[in-house]
Amino acid sequence: MSDNLKSKTTKILVTGSNGLLGQKITDLALTDKSIELTATSRGANRHPIKDGYRYIDLDILNEQHLRKAITQHRPDAIINTAAMTNVDACEHDPDGCRKLNVGAVATLVSLCDEFGIHLIHLSTDFIFDGEDGPYAEDALPNPLSLYGQSKLDAEQLFERSSSKWAILRTILVYGVVADMSRSNIVLWAKGALEKGQPLNVVNDQWRMPTLAEDLAQACLLAVTTGAEGVYHISGKDMFAIHELVAAVADFWGLDKSLIREVSSSTLSQAAPRPPRTGFILDKARTVLGYEPHSFAEGLALVDRQLRTAK
């Protein structure tokens, strides 16, 4: 590759940039001078750094505004992190779930086809029923919830796309944003245990938690390598959920006797959860050069960021 090609700027537009993953993508993009970033989300920019990239207040449900942003800034790639990810909320608001998780994706796919844009889309382990995890990319989907079905329906939109695309499925993302506006299982468990609150935690679900920084790195790797197709992106360690919460307690020296193991059936959640997901990461490692942190390394990074934020 010539020096001229190496120095080429890649224009990336990110949707949902105020979310945990979106903010981590901004962090990473700011360290790479070859990336020209347009960050978009609803409302004001919540990232603490305002310089070095462009921010647009954008609701991707508004097709006219989305088209305007794309035609105005002509990105080489779009990373779509915007979604309704609260599994029970999707059951209670199926229309809202469909609009954001399927309808907006259909618009993005159409616009990327029209303008020849590489689309990177985030999906989930919840497209699987959890009977046979961990899963490779070609495993048969069988979602148990409206959320899982909406994400699978969105994936199927890409099969008719004429432009380049990559779908990155992920699992149980955790991490810290500067204003602490986003919670996740690690911060929830740490916060409750520090307050001495008893926690009912399921012992019949298994996951491979994903550090937000690792997922952000995978998104940018998908852009820079021109990746196409489906990739599984998660952490490398499998835990039952109660084991994960116990690992959080151990790391911060908190009282594990507050953790009460319960079965999923006792929680009366609106949406069923797959019992055992997890991913086989061979394709992402080989094609993207993806190498995730261990959960212990991820917690150490979270700890450093929490100390910095204080």
C-alpha positions in Angstrom: 0.0 0.0 0.0 1.4 3.4 -0.9 1.9 6.2 1.6 -0.7 8.2 -0.2 -3.3 5.5 0.4 -2.2 5.0 4.0 -2.8 8.7 4.8 -6.3 8.8 3.3 -8.9 10.1 5.7 -11.8 7.8 6.5 -15.1 9.6 7.1 -17.2 7.8 9.7 -20.7 8.7 10.9 -21.8 7.1 14.2 -25.5 6.9 15.3 -26.3 6.7 19.0 -23.0 8.4 19.9 -24.3 9.4 23.4 -24.6 5.7 24.4 -21.8 3.7 26.1 -20.5 2.2 22.9 -20.9 5.5 21.0 -18.8 7.4 23.5 -16.1 4.7 23.4 -16.0 4.9 19.6 -15.6 8.7 19.9 -12.7 8.1 22.4 -10.9 5.8 19.9 -11.6 7.8 16.8 -10.0 10.9 18.5 -6.7 8.9 18.9 -6.6 8.2 15.1 -5.8 11.1 12.9 -6.9 9.2 9.8 -10.5 9.2 11.0 -12.9 12.2 10.4 -15.7 11.5 12.8 -19.3 12.7 12.7 -21.0 11.7 15.9 -24.8 11.8 16.0 -27.4 11.2 18.7 -30.6 12.7 20.0 -30.2 15.8 22.1 -27.1 17.5 23.3 -23.6 15.9 23.0 -22.9 14.0 26.2 -19.2 13.3 25.5 -16.9 15.4 27.7 -14.6 16.2 24.7 -16.3 18.5 22.2 -13.4 19.2 19.8 -11.7 17.2 17.1 -14.9 15.9 15.6 -18.4 17.0 14.4 -21.5 16.4 16.5 -25.1 16.5 15.1 -28.3 16.3 17.1 -30.1 13.6 15.0 -33.1 11.4 15.5 -32.5 8.5 13.1 -36.3 7.9 13.1 -36.5 11.1 11.0 -35.7 9.9 7.5 -35.4 13.4 6.1 -32.9 14.5 8.7 -30.9 11.3 8.4 -30.7 11.8 4.6 -29.6 15.4 5.1 -26.8 14.4 7.4 -25.6 11.7 5.0 -25.8 13.9 1.9 -24.1 16.8 3.7 -21.2 14.8 5.2 -20.9 11.9 2.8 -19.4 9.3 5.2 -17.3 6.4 3.9 -18.8 4.2 6.7 -21.7 4.4 9.1 -21.6 2.6 12.5 -25.1 2.1 13.7 -25.1 1.8 17.5 -28.6 3.3 18.0 -31.2 0.7 19.3 -33.8 0.0 21.9 -31.8 -2.5 24.0 -33.9 -2.8 27.1 -35.4 -6.3 26.6 -38.4 -5.9 28.8 -39.1 -2.3 27.5 -39.4 -3.8 24.0 -42.1 -6.2 25.2 -44.0 -3.3 26.7 -43.5 -1.0 23.6 -43.4 -3.3 20.6 -44.1 -0.4 18.2 -41.3 1.7 19.5 -39.0 -1.3 19.4 -39.9 -2.1 15.8 -39.5 1.6 14.7 -36.0 1.9 16.1 -34.6 -1.6 15.8 -36.1 -2.4 12.3 -37.6 0.6 10.6 -34.6 2.9 11.2 -32.2 0.2 10.1 -34.2 -0.3 6.9 -33.8 3.4 6.2 -30.0 3.2 6.8 -29.6 0.2 4.6 -31.5 2.0 1.8 -29.4 5.1 2.1 -26.2 3.2 2.3 -27.2 1.3 -0.9 -28.0 4.6 -2.6 -24.7 6.4 -1.6 -22.4 3.3 -1.6 -21.6 3.6 2.1 -20.1 0.7 4.2 -22.6 0.0 7.0 -21.5 -1.5 10.3 -24.5 -2.6 12.4 -24.7 -3.8 16.0 -26.7 -6.9 16.8 -27.1 -9.3 19.8 -26.7 -12.8 21.2 -30.5 -12.5 21.9 -31.2 -13.7 18.4 -30.4 -17.2 19.7 -32.5 -19.3 22.1 -29.5 -20.1 24.3 -30.0 -23.9 24.1 -26.6 -24.5 22.4 -24.2 -21.7 23.2 -21.5 -20.6 22.7 -22.4 -19.8 19.1 -20.6 -19.4 15.8 -21.7 -16.9 13.2 -23.6 -19.5 11.1 -25.6 -20.9 14.0 -29.4 -21.0 13.5 -31.2 -18.0 15.1 -34.3 -18.6 17.3 -35.1 -15.5 19.3 -37.2 -15.8 22.5 -38.2 -12.1 22.9 -39.5 -9.2 20.8 -36.1 -7.6 21.2 -34.3 -10.6 19.8 -36.8 -10.9 17.0 -36.5 -7.2 16.1 -32.7 -7.5 15.9 -33.0 -10.7 13.8 -35.5 -8.9 11.5 -33.0 -6.1 11.1 -30.2 -8.5 10.2 -32.3 -10.0 7.5 -32.7 -6.6 5.8 -29.0 -6.7 5.0 -29.4 -9.8 2.8 -31.0 -7.6 0.1 -28.4 -4.8 0.4 -26.2 -4.0 -2.6 -23.6 -2.1 -0.6 -20.9 -3.3 1.7 -22.1 -4.2 5.2 -20.9 -6.0 8.4 -23.1 -7.1 11.4 -21.3 -7.2 14.7 -23.3 -9.3 17.3 -22.3 -8.7 20.9 -23.2 -9.7 24.5 -23.8 -7.8 27.8 -21.7 -4.7 27.2 -20.2 -3.0 30.3 -18.0 0.1 30.9 -18.0 3.6 32.1 -18.8 7.0 30.6 -17.5 10.2 32.1 -20.9 11.6 33.3 -22.0 8.2 34.7 -25.2 8.5 32.6 -25.1 4.9 31.4 -25.5 1.9 33.7 -24.8 -1.8 33.1 -24.5 -5.0 35.1 -21.0 -4.3 36.4 -21.8 -0.8 37.7 -25.2 -1.9 39.0 -23.7 -4.8 41.0 -20.9 -2.6 42.3 -23.2 0.2 43.3 -25.7 -2.0 45.1 -23.1 -4.0 47.0 -21.3 -0.9 48.1 -24.6 0.3 49.6 -25.1 -3.1 51.3 -28.2 -3.9 49.3 -29.0 -7.6 48.8 -29.0 -8.7 45.2 -31.2 -11.4 43.6 -29.0 -12.7 40.8 -29.9 -15.5 38.4 -27.9 -18.7 38.5 -29.3 -20.3 35.3 -28.1 -17.9 32.6 -24.6 -17.8 31.1 -23.0 -14.9 29.2 -19.6 -13.7 27.9 -19.6 -10.0 29.0 -18.1 -7.5 26.6 -15.9 -4.5 27.5 -17.2 -1.4 25.7 -13.7 -0.5 24.6 -13.2 -3.9 23.0 -16.5 -3.5 21.1 -15.6 0.0 20.0 -12.2 -1.3 18.7 -14.1 -4.1 16.8 -16.3 -1.5 15.1 -13.3 0.5 13.9 -11.5 -2.6 12.8 -14.6 -3.5 10.7 -14.3 -0.1 9.0 -10.6 -0.1 8.5 -10.5 -3.7 7.2 -13.5 -3.2 4.9 -15.1 -6.2 6.7 -18.2 -7.8 5.3 -20.6 -10.3 6.7 -21.4 -11.3 10.3 -18.9 -11.3 13.2 -19.3 -12.4 16.8 -17.7 -9.9 19.2 -17.7 -10.4 23.0 -15.4 -10.9 25.9 -13.4 -14.2 26.2 -14.7 -15.4 29.6 -18.0 -17.3 30.2 -19.8 -16.7 33.5 -23.1 -17.6 35.0 -24.7 -14.3 35.9 -24.3 -14.9 39.7 -20.6 -15.8 39.1 -20.1 -12.5 37.2 -21.6 -10.5 40.0 -19.4 -12.5 42.5 -16.4 -11.6 40.4 -17.3 -7.9 40.7 -17.6 -8.3 44.5 -14.2 -10.0 44.7 -12.5 -7.4 42.5 -13.7 -4.5 44.7 -13.6 -6.4 48.0 -17.4 -6.2 48.6 -19.6 -8.5 50.6 -20.6 -11.6 48.5 -23.0 -12.8 51.2 -25.4 -10.1 49.8 -25.7 -12.0 46.5 -28.7 -14.4 46.5 -28.9 -16.9 43.8 -32.3 -17.2 42.2 -33.7 -18.9 39.1 -34.9 -16.8 36.1 -38.5 -18.0 36.7 -38.7 -16.1 40.1 -38.0 -12.7 38.5 -41.3 -12.2 36.6 -39.5 -10.5 33.7 -41.7 -9.5 30.8 -39.3 -11.1 28.2 -37.7 -14.5 28.4 -33.9 -14.7 28.3 -31.8 -17.3 26.5 -30.2 -19.6 29.1 -26.7 -19.9 27.7 -25.3 -17.8 24.9 -21.7 -16.9 24.4 -19.7 -16.6 21.2 -17.0 -18.5 19.3 -14.6 -15.6 18.4 -12.4 -17.4 15.9 -13.7 -15.4 12.9 -13.3 -12.0 14.5 -9.8 -12.9 15.7 -8.7 -14.2 12.3 -10.4 -11.7 10.0 -10.5 -8.5 12.1 -7.5 -9.1 14.4 -9.9 -8.7 17.3 -8.5 -9.7 20.7 -10.6 -8.9 23.8 -9.5 -8.2 27.3 -10.2 -10.8 30.0 -13.0 -9.9 32.4 -10.4 -9.2 35.2 -8.6 -6.8 32.8 -11.9 -5.1 31.9 -12.7 -4.6 35.6 -9.3 -3.1 36.2 -9.9 -0.6 33.4 -13.3 0.3 34.7 -11.7 0.8 38.2 -9.1 3.2 36.7 -11.8 5.1 34.9 -14.0 5.4 38.0 -11.0 6.8 39.9 -10.3 9.3 37.2 -14.0 10.4 37.1 -14.1 11.3 40.8 
